[in-house]
């Protein structure tokens, strides 16, 4: 998981996103400005010594928004920020399986329009690549497409909220029943019923455009079309699909939204989109878009695919007999100076016993030091070779390069 | 702070330490196995839905010990583990200034003796180097040195605890009064009174050795002497001092202890030592030693010294006019592919306006794209030059290398 976190953060840095650290524990009244009742309920809360209610961080977009409107209020927009850390909830099961989960996320605050939307989607895709995922799917949708359909559907207000709820839980049977209960028939009803099918390549944008009759949905389709063009320029024309039926947090998202899925994972690995209304609640109105990566889920997928992180591989285990201890320590220091990962044993061992030790450590090379001038190099393959201490770094560097 | 965290973790990886992730929130009854009453009091606690008491992580050695005795119980010892993350306390002011602080730490579990002690001290020094600190002091002491003095001092039990408390808060006036109140006089009393002076280079080990009469203190001095020899082999003979008066958490530390200080910081940046009794409390008796780095304090020192992290430097700001947008996105993708950090603007700008934009971003190079084939390169110094898109990567790579 840590390897994934670092790979994703490194990719975000290449896009010029700067890491910010937000608190684990904050006053609830401050966070609450950005939360609805349901989100507030899911936070783990506790009471401070002075009686004020504190909450454990449940997601990090709101703390970042607070930061942008607070400590960073004099920093010019747009701001590109990223974050990482644990998030906690007293209601596991929605996006996370456990009470505690780990996320990395990025926010582009102060930029509106498809160029900014395409930037965060392209970066999300590159982050999944950087994490080592080979098979994934990124679906792009638009919050306004559905809003437009619903507003022009001429449905009574009571029915609209039922339709919203049914679509939110992707319950298409309930949806059909609701729409049949009204005598009205128009193109928007047809589209509402065909939601599940509005998923696929860029061709569905055209198909939907032929059916839609309201300005709001049309504008949403135009924006998605432009995002698609820009993603092509980013080199990612085929990496994303479109899902006009993606319905999520109506009150929060205001434009282009997206989700990333891995093989055999029901929950999204990546979740993002435009939220142009949040920053105003903290006193600095600004358009914004961003996404988060669920590290635990990405880790699970990688683990299932048999991926083992390069980070934990050891270049050398340095074993020693008493006469070689100090030379072994010097050798370890030297290897690290050359950027290699080396463990020097904490007790003396003969060469044969040291082989088992190095194997248990998963060290690529065993070096056994039995005196001031004596180093035996036992690589993973091939017979052991006696080297002078000065030769060791060069030999190992060549081996490491050859296997990279 | 993040740059420091990454630099320190990278150094720990070079020493073969593997990163583990421990929970932010754990059941108090489980953690309490490793805590004394005072430590338990300082934890931030809350009640879970089922009525059990949870605690926010206050330090991470105990969660790591739990891990070694629990999930990792079948992993052979010694284990080299490191961790990072926030820690929280409801009693700021001891080692941290705020309720929430950030630490990186390492634990070497399952190895006793000076080789292991010297390993963690040497790694701690290299971590401070890696963080970018230029001036710091690492003091090494031994919990058993003082224990031996006290046990052989023939002081009545009531007086002993007073002496412990006075030394713990470094209150030498109270200490002198306590010792004067008894009619006993021996070498150990003299040493107890001379504690503040027992600080300096390796020569103080010899000075103390000439005065000390008890086996326990003598053995402590021998161990420190051996640690000093081994630190020399690590290439760090002059990097550490000795402080025989370092008195800390008597019930916790059992052997060699150490602290690292920066210029003008009263609190230690690094705190570590041997704790051979903790693991047994979790059911897997094993010797252990380790240390933690207080990232916030290290960050403060670096900030005061005017250090700015290389991580946040941007290689290129890519600006564009409408005809150049897609070429600009392709250029951004290309630069990132070569490991450079590049921001592509989210709105169109002319060259002059783009200069201000790139400056605000602290980008080392401005690239302005005004068409499919037109890139103007405006480096920080010198006049702008028109380049073909293919030439850009090579030019910037050379610039980046030259300035490294």
Interface residues (C-beta under 8 A of the other chain):
Chain A: X1 X2 X6 X11 X13 X14 X15 X16 X18 X19 X21 X23 X24 X25 X44 X45 X46 X49 X56 X76 X78 X80 X85 X86 X88 X90 X99 X100 X102 X108 X111 X113 X115 X116 X118 X119 X122 X126 X229 X230 X232 X233 X234 X235 X311 X312 X314 X317 X325 X326 X327 X329 X330 X332 X333 X336 X339 X340 X341 X342 X343 X344 X346 X347 X360 X361
Chain B: X1 X2 X6 X11 X13 X14 X15 X16 X18 X19 X21 X23 X24 X25 X44 X45 X46 X49 X56 X76 X78 X80 X85 X86 X88 X90 X99 X100 X102 X108 X111 X113 X115 X116 X118 X119 X122 X126 X229 X230 X232 X233 X234 X235 X311 X312 X314 X325 X326 X327 X329 X330 X332 X333 X336 X339 X340 X341 X342 X343 X344 X346 X347 X360 X361
